[in-house]
């Protein structure tokens, strides 16, 4: 869905709890989400997290996960890999 939006020149924005959660934020970033809306209470925490992340690594990680046939604990994998 994100790729289809980008192909049409439409940016993808996500607001809500998933964007406010560090693991959710990383997953969304990895699938190409462009903009995030989050609760004011977590903005400072996310500002500290963002400079520590490498978007290319996250995108590659998510691409590999999405290609797998087996079920994985994505929350745990992201936490162990990036946090």
PyMOL commands that set and color helices and strands:
alter all, ss='L'
color gray80, all
select helices_A, chain A and resi 2-7+17-20+22-30+40-50+55-67+74-82
alter helices_A, ss='H'
color red, helices_A
select strands_A, chain A and resi 13-15+35-37
alter strands_A, ss='S'
color yellow, strands_A
deselect
rebuild
show_as cartoon
